[in-house]
Amino acid sequence: MNVVLLLLLFAGYYLLAQQSIQKERTFIQNIEQSIEFFGNEENHIAPLNHYKEMAETQEEHREFYEGLIALEEMKIEYFQEYSMLMEDALDRYVNNNWDKFYEYLLHENRVRNQEEGIYEISQISHDYDLAGRFTVEVSIEEKLWLMENNVRPLFPGTLIPTIHHYFGKNQEGYEYFVEQNTKVDHSGLYSLYLLFQNHAHLAPIFLLLFLFGGGIATERGKKRTLFLLKTLPIAEKHIYIGKLFHSIVVSTLNLLGLFGFIVLMGTIFNRLGDWYYPILKYHSFSYTNSNKFTGSSVEGYGYEFLPLGEYLLHTITLTILVLLFLLTFTILLSTLFKNTLSVFATAGMIFISGYVLTNHFLTEKAHFSPFVYFNIPNYERRSGYYFR
């Protein structure tokens, strides 16, 4: 099992590394193309010359065209400053100085949020109408966090995809927006983060459950190991506890070893990653608008940022606890059923029914149910929805 998982990890990491490198290269190339376009005055001079000609030939509308001329001159001046901002950002980025690069990204976000005075004249494409105020303002706070903690930027995109947006039924547009703004990196810590976000952690959990979840039921049948143990001076409860303890120890060590290997592999081929990279966590509407809330909010919806390292510690701990619950429950069922098929079939029906019932019908009491924690990435980033 471990050999198969390691081979899958190598293949998955290779694909992740290729995607990460390509997205970074594409993002930088897009900035370089923008510098070339906005920095070339000839790309913006045509409207200015046209308005000047109209002001000279149509004396009765001269004042109107002079206003347009002034606006075009402001645009040209802004485009030059914008080009210099991007040039400075790229120059500092190459030298591992992230401040100027984040100033550029922060400027992009603030233009989209209509905060900058040049919003009306910038002509920078923006996603405010569909992305929503929550997404834009959270993206601004993210850049300030990154600057404060001197965290290396990840690519692509300048915004953070969130659950609060205005795309509505435009699912194709939303999927494209998410694709263009979802960060990808093959550093150690972020590789482990992406493992959880893509639910790849379920593969080792299911394998370990398959190997050890049968419990005492695997000791019946032709091998009759359990029958042999009962002939020895060993209490049946000790047999059960020994089986459970062995399964828990071996499964936990395998899972921790797997997670550690991912971080080690990312560190060797790239870097460890930034402990303080911000991970967005949501809070419920009711908790956000209560007196106990101390975080940030936009349009009544609360949020906060967790350091990546802290998020991973929480997620790993919860993953192990979920695995222990699954093993304990299935091994308990193995005392009631004689074969492993019955154990897994019964456990599967209970787990699926409990998860659906908890998340769709008993949402107000969901935090009392162990099944709600099965969706680990969703729980870790939206725990406020359950506990508040």
Secondary structure, 3 states (H helix, E strand, C coil): CHHHHHHHHHHHHHHHHHHHHHHHHHHHHHHHHHHHHHHCHHHCHHHHHHHHHHHHHCHHHHHHHHHHHHHHHHHHHHHHHHHHHHHHHHHHHHCCCCHHHHHHHHHHHHHHCCCCCCHHHHCCCCCHHHHHHHHHHHHHHHHHHHHHHCCCCCECCCCCCCCCCCCCCCHHHHHHHHHHHCCECCCHHHHHHHHHHCCCCHHHHHHHHHHHCCHHHHHCCCCCHHHHHHCCCCCHHHHHHHHHHHHHHHHHHHHHHHHHHHHHHHHHHCCCCCCCCEEEEEECHHHHCCCCCCCEEECCEEEEEEEHHHHHHHHHHHHHHHHHHHHHHHHHHCCCCCCHHHHHHHHHHHHHHHHHHHHHCCHHHHHHCHHHHHCHHHHHHCCHHHHC
